[in-house]
Structure formats: structure tokens, C-alpha cells
Amino acid sequence: MDRVSISMSVRLYLTIAATVAILYGLAFLVMPVTTSLFFTDFAEARAVLYLRFCGAAVLAWGLIVWFARDFQDWYPVRCVLISSIVGLVVNIIITVWATLTEWLNAKAWGSAVVLVLLLIGAVYQLSIGDRGRVMRHDRTV
């Protein structure tokens, strides 16, 4: 079996990452009090508003990643992966710092693990480059 056939396709990774991001973003937008209570044990009005702003950003990232699944060229996919890696690294740093300093409760470690897994997937996809792409479609119009 060659390397491409046993590797995760970039389309599958982008689908997983987009689904996770869209679900998180919708949770922050639709249920901000519940998600705030899950991660911080309090839900003051300002925190709920900020969580909605963050939810909108996460939702936007998820939609960008979702639509990147159908890009036909490697360069735009590469750009989305690099941008995602930068954002994930920053998010991991903030999550770990906030959890260690007890701004977030221990439940935030679960989100940190999800972020690290998404980061590993993005770095892996970037490292194999266009070789892992199996998203070219023959479309008849």
C-alpha cells in the first residue's frame, strides 16, 4: 500500500475540522450561557457577549474550512492550512494559560485536546502537501 492510500486525505481533515468548528461556533452563539457555565462556572453578561463574538469567529473559520474542501488547487488549501495552524497555536496557548491560571475550569482541557488534535492534523496535511489530496473532481456540467 502506498503512502497516499493510507494517509488521511486533506478533504477528510477539512471536513472534520470544519464540523468541529461549526459545532463549537454554533454552541457559543446559540447557547452562550450554557457554554460559559461549562468552561468558567459563571456567566456574566459581558462574558456571554464576548463568547458570542468568539462564536461568530469560530463559525466563520469553520465555514472557510468547509468551503476549502472543494478548492481545486493546492495553493489555496495550503493557505487555509497555514492560517488554521497559526490560529490553533494561539488558541491552544490561550486555553492552556487560562486553564492553568484557573480562568477556565478543568473541563477546558477537553477543548485543549481537541485543538491539539486539529493542529496535528493540519500540520500533517501541510507536511504531505499535495500528495495527500484526493479532492479533484471530474464534474460534468
Backbone torsions as a table, in degrees:
resi	resn	phi	psi	omega
1	MET	NA	129.7	-179.4
2	ASP	-81.7	168.3	-174.0
3	ARG	-60.4	-38.6	-177.4
4	VAL	-66.2	-39.2	-176.0
5	SER	-71.7	-23.8	179.6
6	ILE	-98.2	-6.6	-179.8
7	SER	-89.9	153.4	176.0
8	MET	-70.2	134.7	177.8
9	SER	-73.4	152.8	178.8
10	VAL	-64.0	-31.7	178.1
11	ARG	-63.2	-42.0	178.1
12	LEU	-65.3	-44.1	178.2
13	TYR	-59.9	-47.5	-179.0
14	LEU	-62.5	-35.2	177.1
15	THR	-64.2	-45.7	179.6
16	ILE	-64.1	-48.6	-178.9
17	ALA	-61.5	-43.4	180.0
18	ALA	-64.3	-42.6	179.8
19	THR	-62.0	-45.9	178.7
20	VAL	-61.2	-46.8	-178.0
21	ALA	-64.4	-43.0	-179.4
22	ILE	-65.2	-40.7	178.2
23	LEU	-64.8	-44.4	176.6
24	TYR	-61.7	-47.5	-178.7
25	GLY	-59.8	-43.9	178.4
26	LEU	-65.5	-38.3	177.7
27	ALA	-61.9	-43.3	179.6
28	PHE	-67.2	-32.5	-179.8
29	LEU	-80.6	-44.4	-172.5
30	VAL	-87.2	-34.9	-176.9
31	MET	-126.9	57.0	-174.2
32	PRO	-64.8	-34.9	-179.9
33	VAL	-67.1	-46.0	179.9
34	THR	-61.5	-45.5	-179.8
35	THR	-69.2	-35.3	176.2
36	SER	-63.4	-44.1	178.4
37	LEU	-65.5	-31.4	179.6
38	PHE	-66.3	-41.0	-174.0
39	PHE	-96.3	-21.6	-171.9
40	THR	-129.1	-11.0	-177.3
41	ASP	66.5	13.2	171.5
42	PHE	-150.2	159.5	-178.5
43	ALA	-146.3	72.9	176.4
44	GLU	-78.3	160.4	-172.1
45	ALA	-56.7	-44.0	-179.9
46	ARG	-63.7	-41.1	179.5
47	ALA	-63.1	-39.8	179.0
48	VAL	-65.1	-41.6	177.6
49	LEU	-62.9	-46.4	179.0
50	TYR	-62.7	-36.8	178.4
51	LEU	-64.9	-35.8	175.9
52	ARG	-66.4	-40.9	175.1
53	PHE	-59.6	-45.6	178.4
54	CYS	-63.1	-39.8	178.2
55	GLY	-60.8	-39.8	178.3
56	ALA	-64.6	-40.4	178.9
57	ALA	-66.8	-42.5	179.6
58	VAL	-66.3	-40.2	176.8
59	LEU	-62.0	-43.6	178.5
60	ALA	-61.4	-44.1	177.8
61	TRP	-61.3	-43.8	179.2
62	GLY	-60.0	-39.9	179.1
63	LEU	-70.1	-37.9	176.1
64	ILE	-61.0	-46.0	179.6
65	VAL	-64.4	-39.7	179.1
66	TRP	-59.0	-48.3	-178.1
67	PHE	-73.6	-22.5	177.2
68	ALA	-67.6	-18.1	179.2
69	ARG	-58.8	-28.4	-175.9
70	ASP	-102.8	8.8	175.8
71	PHE	-63.1	138.1	-176.7
72	GLN	-88.8	-22.1	-178.3
73	ASP	-108.0	153.6	-177.9
74	TRP	-71.7	-37.2	-174.2
75	TYR	-55.5	-49.6	179.3
76	PRO	-66.0	-33.9	176.8
77	VAL	-64.7	-42.8	177.8
78	ARG	-58.6	-43.0	178.6
79	CYS	-61.8	-42.5	178.0
80	VAL	-64.4	-41.1	179.2
81	LEU	-64.9	-44.9	179.5
82	ILE	-62.7	-45.5	178.4
83	SER	-61.5	-40.7	178.8
84	SER	-64.0	-41.6	179.1
85	ILE	-61.0	-46.4	179.4
86	VAL	-60.2	-48.4	179.7
87	GLY	-63.2	-40.0	179.5
88	LEU	-66.2	-41.4	178.6
89	VAL	-61.1	-46.8	178.5
90	VAL	-61.1	-44.1	-179.9
91	ASN	-63.4	-40.5	178.6
92	ILE	-63.7	-44.9	179.1
93	ILE	-59.1	-47.1	-179.9
94	ILE	-63.7	-44.2	-178.4
95	THR	-63.5	-45.8	179.8
96	VAL	-64.3	-46.5	179.0
97	TRP	-59.2	-47.7	-177.6
98	ALA	-65.5	-33.1	179.5
99	THR	-74.7	-42.8	179.5
100	LEU	-65.3	-34.0	179.5
101	THR	-90.5	5.5	176.0
102	GLU	66.7	23.5	169.0
103	TRP	-72.9	-31.6	172.8
104	LEU	-114.8	152.6	-179.9
105	ASN	-84.2	-179.8	-175.0
106	ALA	-63.4	-20.0	178.4
107	LYS	-64.7	-20.2	179.9
108	ALA	-68.1	-19.3	176.8
109	TRP	-61.1	-32.4	177.0
110	GLY	-61.2	-43.7	177.1
111	SER	-65.8	-37.7	178.3
112	ALA	-61.2	-40.5	178.4
113	VAL	-63.9	-43.8	178.5
114	VAL	-60.7	-44.3	179.2
115	LEU	-62.4	-42.0	178.9
116	VAL	-64.0	-41.5	178.2
117	LEU	-63.4	-41.8	176.4
118	LEU	-63.2	-39.2	178.2
119	LEU	-63.5	-46.7	178.9
120	ILE	-58.7	-43.4	178.8
121	GLY	-62.6	-42.7	-179.3
122	ALA	-66.6	-42.9	178.5
123	VAL	-63.7	-41.6	177.8
124	TYR	-60.5	-48.1	-179.5
125	GLN	-62.1	-40.3	178.8
126	LEU	-66.2	-37.7	-177.5
127	SER	-69.4	-33.0	179.2
128	ILE	-87.0	-13.5	174.3
129	GLY	62.5	-145.8	-175.2
130	ASP	-68.5	-13.7	-179.2
131	ARG	-64.4	-29.7	-178.2
132	GLY	-88.6	3.0	-177.1
133	ARG	-83.6	125.8	172.8
134	VAL	-130.8	43.9	-175.0
135	MET	-111.5	2.9	178.6
136	ARG	-70.9	129.5	-176.2
137	HIS	-115.5	142.0	169.9
138	ASP	-94.1	102.9	-176.9
139	ARG	-103.4	128.8	174.3
140	THR	-104.3	133.6	-177.0
141	VAL	-105.5	NA	NA
